[in-house]
Amino acid sequence: MTHYTVTFREDKCKGCELCISVCPKNILALRDTINIKGYHPAGVTDQDQCIGCCSCALSCPDGVIRIDAE
């Protein structure tokens, strides 16, 4: 079984929540922290549940999400 790793460039994320709204596994959420731009960036709550569909990465207007298969 392939394992996927989702990586966010949190310093570039605007917290628009588009990725959160399209994730079929509901494993994305806004972080409690604030990035350098003053936004709550999105992040992964459970890496092990990622199915590698790339919906989050495709929906991100700023291209801050990367999906890697291991």
C-alpha positions in Angstrom: 0.0 0.0 0.0 1.4 3.4 -1.0 1.8 6.0 1.7 1.4 9.7 0.8 2.9 12.7 2.5 1.2 16.1 2.2 3.5 19.1 2.7 2.3 22.7 3.0 4.5 25.8 2.5 2.8 27.3 5.5 4.6 30.6 5.2 2.8 31.1 1.8 -0.7 29.9 2.8 -3.5 32.5 3.0 -5.8 30.2 4.9 -8.5 30.4 2.2 -9.8 26.9 3.2 -10.3 25.7 -0.4 -8.1 22.6 0.2 -10.1 21.8 3.3 -13.4 22.0 1.5 -12.3 19.5 -1.3 -10.5 16.9 0.8 -12.6 13.6 0.6 -10.9 12.3 3.8 -11.4 15.5 5.9 -7.9 15.4 7.1 -7.0 19.1 6.6 -7.7 22.0 9.0 -6.5 25.5 9.7 -3.6 25.6 12.2 -3.8 27.5 15.5 -0.5 29.2 14.6 -0.2 32.4 12.5 2.3 32.5 9.6 4.5 35.4 8.7 1.7 36.9 6.5 -0.7 37.0 9.4 -2.9 34.0 8.3 -3.8 30.7 10.0 -2.3 28.3 7.4 -3.9 25.0 6.5 -2.2 21.7 7.5 -2.7 18.0 7.7 -4.3 16.5 10.8 -3.7 12.8 9.9 -1.0 12.0 7.3 -1.8 8.3 7.5 -5.3 8.8 6.1 -4.2 10.6 2.9 -5.2 8.7 -0.3 -3.1 10.8 -2.6 -6.0 12.2 -4.7 -4.3 15.6 -5.0 -7.6 17.4 -4.7 -6.1 19.8 -2.2 -3.0 20.6 -4.3 -5.1 21.1 -7.4 -7.5 23.5 -5.6 -4.8 25.7 -4.0 -4.6 29.0 -5.9 -1.1 29.7 -4.6 0.4 26.2 -5.2 1.6 25.7 -1.6 0.6 22.0 -1.3 2.8 19.1 -2.4 1.9 15.4 -2.4 4.6 12.8 -2.4 4.2 9.0 -2.7 6.6 7.0 -0.6 
